[in-house]
Amino acid sequence: MSPMPEEPATSERAAVYYIAAIIKNYEPEFELRKNFTPGLFGRSDPRYPTVRREWLHGLVRNGHLEKRLLSLAEASDHLVDHHSDEADSRLNWRITFQHAFYLIHIMALDKTFQRFALSVQTKSDFREGLISIRKRPPYLRYEVVSRLSELKPILANILESFRREEEEESHQQGRIDVAVAREREKWLKRLADERKRRQQIGYLVAFVAIVVVSIALNEHLHWWGYGLMQFDFFAVLFGRPA
């Protein structure tokens, strides 16, 4: 890993580049420009009610929310503690990066850029949350830190757990592949045995048919021979003297 910069000063620019440096240690191809989203600073941000309301109206305009449910969704916002500094990954200031099927958000909780939240979501949960009126998006993990440097061990722990999960899935898939290969080998052997058995039965049926025809033809010639030399098909078939 590349050396980490010192703890940044409490400014947006410094925080952004510090977070990007942390992420690049794990995701070297990470592009900050594509993964930075400006927004609110937790639910305690004075702009939260307005931004949340505009977002709900946007869901109606885009056909994701029925208009008749809009007032109910707006009313439910009064049940949310707007003084909470909890972050909402749909509306919050955040830097996001992807690992496998997971999205990891690092979100600022105040304008002084001293407190941050780290959350982990599946991609499907994040997409569904974008068109949901749920007050809180579902998180697999949610951590709050008061210094950016505290993110490093948390992020390392999360990615290590992902690595172990991927290794276990890989081992499990390997065991599945071996079991499938063994079953396929057994199936192919049974198929070959069945084909051989049917071939042997075919040979036996053909042999019996030849014997029956030979007997019938031999008797027929003996019956109508009238002095012709006796002709024994069994002699021809088995090499026995007539």
N, C-alpha and C positions, 0 to 999 in steps of 0.2 A: 504494500500500500504506500501511496505517496504521503509525505509528512503533512500533518494537519496545520492550518493556519492558527494563529493565536485566537483566543476568544474575541469575537468582533465587538466593535463599539455598537452602542444601541442606535443604529440607523437602519433603515430598510435596505439600502444598497449593501451595507456590510453584512447584514443578516442573510440576504439572498445569496451572496457569493460564498458565504461560509457554509450554508446548507448545501449548495451545489457541490462544494468541495467534499463534504461528507459523503454525499450520494455517489460521486464519481469514484470513490474508493471501492464501491461495490458494483456500480454500473458505469464502466468507463465510457460507454456511448451515450450517456445521458446528455440531453440537450435542454438547457435551462429555458430558452425562449419558448419552446413548445409546451413546457410543463409548469409554467408559472401562471397563477390566476390571481389577480387582485380581487379584493372583496372586503367583507366585514372582519372585525376583530372580536370574535366571540359574540354571544347573545347580549352581552352587556353594552355592545356598541349602540349608541343612540340611533343609528340608522337602521337597526335590525327590523323594527316593525314595518317601516316603509319598504325596505328591500324585500322582506318576506311577502308583503302584500303584492308588490309588483310581480314577484316571481309566481305567486298563485294566479294572478290575472294572465300571466304569460302561458300558464298551463291551460287555461280556458281557451285562449286564442289559438293555441296549437292543437287543440282537440284532445288533450290528455286529461282534462277534468271537465265534468259536466257543470254548466253554469249554475244549475240549481244547488250544487254542492259547495259553491264558492263561499257563500255566507257562513255555512257550517265550518268550513276550513278556517276562515278568518276568525270566527268566534272561538275556535279551539286554540288559537294563538294566545288568548288571554290566560290559558291554563299553563303556558310556558313561563318559566321564571326568566324574565328578560334581564334580570340582574346577574344571572349566571354567566360565567366566562366560558361555558362549554362552547366548543366550536362545532359548526355544522359544515361538513365537507362539501355541501352543495352551494353554499353562499360565502364561505369564509375565504380570507386571504390564505393562499396555500401554494406549496410546491409539491408536486405529485410525481412519483415514479412507479413503474410497474415491475413486478417480479412474478413471472409465471402467470397465475390466474389472480394475483393479488395486486391491489393498489395501496400504496403507502403514502399518506398525506402528512406533511409537516405544516402546521397552521399557526399563524401568529394570533395571540390572544389579547394583545394590547398594542397601541400605536407607538409605544416606546420600544417595542421589540425586545422585551425582557422575558416574557413568558410565552411558551409555545406548547402546542398539543401535537402528539403523533398518533395517528389512527391507522388501522389496517382494515380494509374492506375487500371483499371479492369484487371482481369486475361486474358481475351480474347484480350484486347488491347495490353498487354505485349507480349503474344504469337504471335500475328500477327506482332507486331513490330520487332520481332526477325528475320523474313524472309521478311521484307519490306525494300525498299531502301529510305524510307522517311527520310529526314534529321533530323526531330525531332519526337520522339515518342509522341503519344497523352497522355496528362495528364489531370486528372480531377481537380488536384490542384497542384501548384508548389510554394514553399516558400523557401527563402534563409535567413539564419541566420548567424550572426558573432560570436555567442557563443552557445555552445551545450545546455546550460541551457535554451536557448530560444526555443528549440524544445519542451520542456515539455508542455507549455500551448497550443502550436499549435497542438501537437499530441492529447492532451486531448480534444480539441475542435473538431478535426476530428472524434475521436472515439465516442464522445458524439453525434455528428450528425448521425453517423452510428447507434447508439443505438436508437435514436428517429425514424430513418427510419425503423429499424427492428420492433420497437413497433407499428408503424403505419401499416406496412405490416401485423403484427400479428393481429391487430384489424380488418384490412380489410379482412383478411382471415377468422377471426371469424365471421364477418358479412356475408361473402359469404357462410360459412358452415351452418349458421342459415337459410339463404334464401334457400339453397339447401335442407336442412332438411324439411323445410316447404313445398316446392314444391313436395318433395318426398311423404310427408304425404298426400298432396292433391291428388297426382297421385294414391297412394295406395287406398285412399277412393273412388276415381272415379272408379278404377278397381274393388273394392269390390261391389260398387253399380251396375256396369255394369254386374258383375257376378250374382248378386242377381236378377237383372232384367231379364237376360237370363234364369235363373233357373225358375222364375215365368212364363215366356213365355212358357218354356218347359212343366211345369205342366199344363198350360192352354191348350196347344196343345194336350197333352196326354188325358186330361179330355174330350175335344171335340171329339177326336178320339174314346174314349170309348163310349161316348153317341151315336155317329153315328153308330158304330158297334152294339151297343145294340138295337137301333131302327131297324136296318136292320135285325138283327137276330130274333128279336121278331116278326116282320112282316112275316119273312120267316116261322117260326114255326106255326104262326096262319094260314098261307095259306095252309100248308101241314099237318096240324094236324089231320084232318078227325076223329073228335070225341075224339081225345086225350084231356086230360085236358089242358085248356088254361094255358100258362105259361108266366107270365109277368116279363120280365127282369127289368122293372123299379121298380117293387115291390122288387126284390132282391137287386137292386142297391140302392134304397132309403128307403127300409124298409116299403114300402106302400103295403097294402093288395091287392092281385091280384083280 
